[in-house]
Amino acid sequence: MPMRATTVRFSDSLWTLIEREASRDGVSAAQYVRDATILRTAYTMGQRGDEDFDAAFTRTSGPAGTDLGAPLDGAERRRALLDAAAAVEDKDRLGALHATGLLDSDISPSFDRLARLAATVLHAPVALVSLVDADREFFKSCLGLPEPWASRREAPLSHSFCQHAVATREPLLVTDAREHEVLRGMPA
């Protein structure tokens, strides 16, 4: 898919605010503007029920380039699980994660806003902003989770869908986990 670039102009005072907020989120101002644009587009398309929404925001290939519409055989499923385990244990990724200082941190209104936006856009009863550690998934924000998960704000990797997003470095969109080739049978 071709990449397109554009120049967006803001007043100096607005750009200063964007840079400050981006820095607080640990991203560049360009990444911050990009993410905001994607969220706004997803929200608008989702609210309209736009037919192009799924095509624009859905991954079309699964583990190792497999088609998500095609069933995985046992070897492909095993490979996807092993890839997730290897990605989760990557020392560089874990070092970067721990350097953020977000693990086991307090609830944050900015992360709660992101979870609420995701829940609204996707019409989902549950939304999480999670961080995948070596042995668990920490919920920086969790909306709609039942107890005891909401109070614990973490789950073991055996319950983590997000470890598979870590492995593929792509969005993981699941309509029904009970029918998903890799996720079915997980305790979550």
TORKOL-4160 file (C-alpha; in steps of 0.2 Angstrom, whole numbers, padded with zeros to 4 digits, m for minus):
188
<pt num="1" X="0000" Y="0000" Z="0000"/>
<pt num="2" X="0007" Y="0017" Z="m0005"/>
<pt num="3" X="0011" Y="0029" Z="0009"/>
<pt num="4" X="0005" Y="0047" Z="0008"/>
<pt num="5" X="0012" Y="0062" Z="0017"/>
<pt num="6" X="0005" Y="0079" Z="0020"/>
<pt num="7" X="0010" Y="0095" Z="0029"/>
<pt num="8" X="m0002" Y="0100" Z="0043"/>
<pt num="9" X="0000" Y="0118" Z="0049"/>
<pt num="10" X="m0004" Y="0124" Z="0067"/>
<pt num="11" X="m0001" Y="0140" Z="0076"/>
<pt num="12" X="0015" Y="0141" Z="0086"/>
<pt num="13" X="0005" Y="0140" Z="0102"/>
<pt num="14" X="m0006" Y="0125" Z="0097"/>
<pt num="15" X="0010" Y="0116" Z="0091"/>
<pt num="16" X="0018" Y="0119" Z="0108"/>
<pt num="17" X="0003" Y="0111" Z="0116"/>
<pt num="18" X="0004" Y="0096" Z="0104"/>
<pt num="19" X="0022" Y="0094" Z="0107"/>
<pt num="20" X="0020" Y="0094" Z="0126"/>
<pt num="21" X="0006" Y="0082" Z="0126"/>
<pt num="22" X="0015" Y="0070" Z="0114"/>
<pt num="23" X="0030" Y="0071" Z="0125"/>
<pt num="24" X="0019" Y="0066" Z="0140"/>
<pt num="25" X="0013" Y="0051" Z="0129"/>
<pt num="26" X="0031" Y="0047" Z="0125"/>
<pt num="27" X="0029" Y="0049" Z="0106"/>
<pt num="28" X="0034" Y="0062" Z="0093"/>
<pt num="29" X="0022" Y="0076" Z="0089"/>
<pt num="30" X="0020" Y="0069" Z="0071"/>
<pt num="31" X="0015" Y="0052" Z="0079"/>
<pt num="32" X="0003" Y="0061" Z="0091"/>
<pt num="33" X="m0006" Y="0070" Z="0076"/>
<pt num="34" X="m0006" Y="0054" Z="0066"/>
<pt num="35" X="m0014" Y="0044" Z="0081"/>
<pt num="36" X="m0027" Y="0058" Z="0084"/>
<pt num="37" X="m0032" Y="0058" Z="0065"/>
<pt num="38" X="m0034" Y="0039" Z="0065"/>
<pt num="39" X="m0044" Y="0039" Z="0081"/>
<pt num="40" X="m0055" Y="0053" Z="0074"/>
<pt num="41" X="m0057" Y="0044" Z="0057"/>
<pt num="42" X="m0062" Y="0027" Z="0066"/>
<pt num="43" X="m0074" Y="0036" Z="0078"/>
<pt num="44" X="m0083" Y="0045" Z="0064"/>
<pt num="45" X="m0084" Y="0030" Z="0052"/>
<pt num="46" X="m0089" Y="0019" Z="0067"/>
<pt num="47" X="m0103" Y="0031" Z="0072"/>
<pt num="48" X="m0109" Y="0032" Z="0054"/>
<pt num="49" X="m0108" Y="0013" Z="0051"/>
<pt num="50" X="m0098" Y="0016" Z="0036"/>
<pt num="51" X="m0095" Y="0000" Z="0026"/>
<pt num="52" X="m0077" Y="0005" Z="0022"/>
<pt num="53" X="m0073" Y="0005" Z="0041"/>
<pt num="54" X="m0069" Y="m0013" Z="0042"/>
<pt num="55" X="m0058" Y="m0013" Z="0026"/>
<pt num="56" X="m0048" Y="0002" Z="0033"/>
<pt num="57" X="m0046" Y="m0004" Z="0051"/>
<pt num="58" X="m0045" Y="m0023" Z="0049"/>
<pt num="59" X="m0030" Y="m0033" Z="0047"/>
<pt num="60" X="m0031" Y="m0045" Z="0032"/>
<pt num="61" X="m0018" Y="m0057" Z="0036"/>
<pt num="62" X="m0014" Y="m0068" Z="0051"/>
<pt num="63" X="0001" Y="m0076" Z="0058"/>
<pt num="64" X="0015" Y="m0080" Z="0045"/>
<pt num="65" X="0005" Y="m0072" Z="0031"/>
<pt num="66" X="m0010" Y="m0083" Z="0033"/>
<pt num="67" X="m0027" Y="m0077" Z="0028"/>
<pt num="68" X="m0038" Y="m0074" Z="0043"/>
<pt num="69" X="m0053" Y="m0081" Z="0034"/>
<pt num="70" X="m0044" Y="m0098" Z="0031"/>
<pt num="71" X="m0043" Y="m0110" Z="0046"/>
<pt num="72" X="m0026" Y="m0113" Z="0053"/>
<pt num="73" X="m0019" Y="m0130" Z="0054"/>
<pt num="74" X="m0012" Y="m0137" Z="0070"/>
<pt num="75" X="0006" Y="m0132" Z="0065"/>
<pt num="76" X="0001" Y="m0114" Z="0061"/>
<pt num="77" X="m0009" Y="m0112" Z="0077"/>
<pt num="78" X="0006" Y="m0119" Z="0087"/>
<pt num="79" X="0018" Y="m0107" Z="0077"/>
<pt num="80" X="0007" Y="m0092" Z="0082"/>
<pt num="81" X="0007" Y="m0097" Z="0100"/>
<pt num="82" X="0026" Y="m0099" Z="0100"/>
<pt num="83" X="0029" Y="m0083" Z="0091"/>
<pt num="84" X="0018" Y="m0074" Z="0105"/>
<pt num="85" X="0029" Y="m0082" Z="0118"/>
<pt num="86" X="0045" Y="m0077" Z="0110"/>
<pt num="87" X="0039" Y="m0059" Z="0107"/>
<pt num="88" X="0034" Y="m0057" Z="0125"/>
<pt num="89" X="0051" Y="m0063" Z="0132"/>
<pt num="90" X="0061" Y="m0051" Z="0120"/>
<pt num="91" X="0073" Y="m0043" Z="0132"/>
<pt num="92" X="0074" Y="m0026" Z="0121"/>
<pt num="93" X="0055" Y="m0025" Z="0121"/>
<pt num="94" X="0054" Y="m0029" Z="0140"/>
<pt num="95" X="0068" Y="m0016" Z="0143"/>
<pt num="96" X="0058" Y="m0003" Z="0134"/>
<pt num="97" X="0042" Y="m0007" Z="0143"/>
<pt num="98" X="0050" Y="m0006" Z="0160"/>
<pt num="99" X="0058" Y="0010" Z="0156"/>
<pt num="100" X="0041" Y="0018" Z="0153"/>
<pt num="101" X="0037" Y="0017" Z="0171"/>
<pt num="102" X="0019" Y="0013" Z="0167"/>
<pt num="103" X="0019" Y="m0005" Z="0174"/>
<pt num="104" X="0009" Y="m0005" Z="0191"/>
<pt num="105" X="0006" Y="0014" Z="0190"/>
<pt num="106" X="m0009" Y="0022" Z="0196"/>
<pt num="107" X="m0025" Y="0024" Z="0186"/>
<pt num="108" X="m0023" Y="0039" Z="0173"/>
<pt num="109" X="m0037" Y="0049" Z="0166"/>
<pt num="110" X="m0028" Y="0051" Z="0149"/>
<pt num="111" X="m0027" Y="0032" Z="0147"/>
<pt num="112" X="m0045" Y="0030" Z="0153"/>
<pt num="113" X="m0051" Y="0042" Z="0139"/>
<pt num="114" X="m0042" Y="0031" Z="0126"/>
<pt num="115" X="m0051" Y="0016" Z="0133"/>
<pt num="116" X="m0068" Y="0025" Z="0133"/>
<pt num="117" X="m0065" Y="0031" Z="0115"/>
<pt num="118" X="m0061" Y="0014" Z="0109"/>
<pt num="119" X="m0076" Y="0007" Z="0118"/>
<pt num="120" X="m0087" Y="0020" Z="0110"/>
<pt num="121" X="m0080" Y="0018" Z="0092"/>
<pt num="122" X="m0081" Y="m0001" Z="0093"/>
<pt num="123" X="m0097" Y="m0002" Z="0103"/>
<pt num="124" X="m0088" Y="m0013" Z="0115"/>
<pt num="125" X="m0094" Y="m0016" Z="0133"/>
<pt num="126" X="m0076" Y="m0019" Z="0138"/>
<pt num="127" X="m0060" Y="m0009" Z="0133"/>
<pt num="128" X="m0042" Y="m0011" Z="0140"/>
<pt num="129" X="m0026" Y="m0001" Z="0138"/>
<pt num="130" X="m0014" Y="m0015" Z="0142"/>
<pt num="131" X="0004" Y="m0018" Z="0144"/>
<pt num="132" X="0011" Y="m0035" Z="0141"/>
<pt num="133" X="0025" Y="m0040" Z="0153"/>
<pt num="134" X="0035" Y="m0056" Z="0153"/>
<pt num="135" X="0023" Y="m0065" Z="0164"/>
<pt num="136" X="0007" Y="m0055" Z="0164"/>
<pt num="137" X="m0004" Y="m0042" Z="0156"/>
<pt num="138" X="m0006" Y="m0026" Z="0166"/>
<pt num="139" X="m0021" Y="m0015" Z="0163"/>
<pt num="140" X="m0016" Y="0003" Z="0163"/>
<pt num="141" X="m0035" Y="0007" Z="0160"/>
<pt num="142" X="m0049" Y="m0006" Z="0161"/>
<pt num="143" X="m0067" Y="m0001" Z="0158"/>
<pt num="144" X="m0081" Y="m0014" Z="0159"/>
<pt num="145" X="m0071" Y="m0028" Z="0167"/>
<pt num="146" X="m0079" Y="m0039" Z="0180"/>
<pt num="147" X="m0071" Y="m0042" Z="0197"/>
<pt num="148" X="m0059" Y="m0048" Z="0202"/>
<pt num="149" X="m0050" Y="m0042" Z="0186"/>
<pt num="150" X="m0055" Y="m0024" Z="0187"/>
<pt num="151" X="m0048" Y="m0022" Z="0205"/>
<pt num="152" X="m0032" Y="m0033" Z="0201"/>
<pt num="153" X="m0029" Y="m0023" Z="0185"/>
<pt num="154" X="m0019" Y="m0038" Z="0178"/>
<pt num="155" X="m0021" Y="m0055" Z="0171"/>
<pt num="156" X="m0009" Y="m0070" Z="0168"/>
<pt num="157" X="m0002" Y="m0072" Z="0150"/>
<pt num="158" X="m0014" Y="m0087" Z="0149"/>
<pt num="159" X="m0028" Y="m0075" Z="0148"/>
<pt num="160" X="m0019" Y="m0062" Z="0136"/>
<pt num="161" X="m0025" Y="m0059" Z="0119"/>
<pt num="162" X="m0013" Y="m0044" Z="0118"/>
<pt num="163" X="0002" Y="m0055" Z="0118"/>
<pt num="164" X="m0003" Y="m0060" Z="0100"/>
<pt num="165" X="m0003" Y="m0042" Z="0095"/>
<pt num="166" X="0014" Y="m0040" Z="0102"/>
<pt num="167" X="0020" Y="m0055" Z="0092"/>
<pt num="168" X="0013" Y="m0049" Z="0075"/>
<pt num="169" X="0016" Y="m0030" Z="0079"/>
<pt num="170" X="m0001" Y="m0027" Z="0071"/>
<pt num="171" X="m0019" Y="m0024" Z="0077"/>
<pt num="172" X="m0028" Y="m0040" Z="0083"/>
<pt num="173" X="m0046" Y="m0038" Z="0078"/>
<pt num="174" X="m0057" Y="m0052" Z="0085"/>
<pt num="175" X="m0076" Y="m0054" Z="0082"/>
<pt num="176" X="m0078" Y="m0069" Z="0093"/>
<pt num="177" X="m0063" Y="m0077" Z="0102"/>
<pt num="178" X="m0073" Y="m0093" Z="0104"/>
<pt num="179" X="m0071" Y="m0095" Z="0085"/>
<pt num="180" X="m0054" Y="m0088" Z="0083"/>
<pt num="181" X="m0041" Y="m0100" Z="0077"/>
<pt num="182" X="m0028" Y="m0095" Z="0089"/>
<pt num="183" X="m0038" Y="m0088" Z="0104"/>
<pt num="184" X="m0051" Y="m0101" Z="0106"/>
<pt num="185" X="m0049" Y="m0111" Z="0122"/>
<pt num="186" X="m0040" Y="m0097" Z="0131"/>
<pt num="187" X="m0047" Y="m0094" Z="0149"/>
<pt num="188" X="m0051" Y="m0076" Z="0145"/>
